[in-house]
Amino acid sequence: MSRCETAVGGSGSGSGSGSGSGVGVGVTFGLLAAWALHDAEEVALVPRWAHARVPELRERFPRVPGRIWRQLESVDRREFTAAVAGMGVVVAAAAADGHRTGGRSAFYQAALNGFGLHGLVHLAQAAAVRSYTPGSATSPLVVIPFTLWARGRLRDAGVLRPARPRDAVRGLALAAAATAGTHMLARRLVRKGRTGSANPGPGIGDAARPGRPGQPARA
């Protein structure tokens, strides 16, 4: 393929372009794979790390609002895993939209930018506490390299949207909103499940037992 043909194929407009133009599956669904590797680290380590390190961090950083520490201390593995699963749905939707449009999707590119910036936040957190924090291992090994590589492929295909400060803010806002929303939903679902298991309804044979409230006693 000539250079001219490559330019024409990579610079087509319109969000409805199929996966035959633009970038390939490695760039689009690669976002989902990279995210899964990164969040596997968090799922495995966040609850244990939070319970072990929060008391020390609370003393080292007294200006941090108490509600932040309380939220970290209350991290439950089931709740956190459910939140990660919810985030996976969001990332999968962004990757699928990116694949459908050959990488042109604004949703996909915002998710990609948010993913990369999320990795930088992890590194900043680790630097602030001067020790390991969950997510800081895969950030320099997976998150940031993949984001830079994917953006390079989008640029080569002529579909990368201009990098502006507001785009960085939009990416971070998308990541923050998705994180907050999935955690809120996960907390409600887990708490609802616990309430249901702690207060089971009447059994099948309860109505036939004598002497129960609302039932006539046996003569």
Secondary structure, DSSP 8 states (H G I E B T S, - for coil): --HHHHHHHHS---TT--TTSSS-HHHHHHHHHHHHHHHHHHHHHHHHHHHHHHHHHHHH-TTS-HHHHHHHHT--HHHHHHHHHHHHHHHHHHHHHHHHTTT--HHHHHHHHHHHHHHHHHHHHHHHHTS--TTTTHIIIIIHHHHHHHHHHHHHTT------HHHHHHHHHHHHHHHHHHHHHHHHHHHHHHHHHHS----TTGGGSTT-TTS----
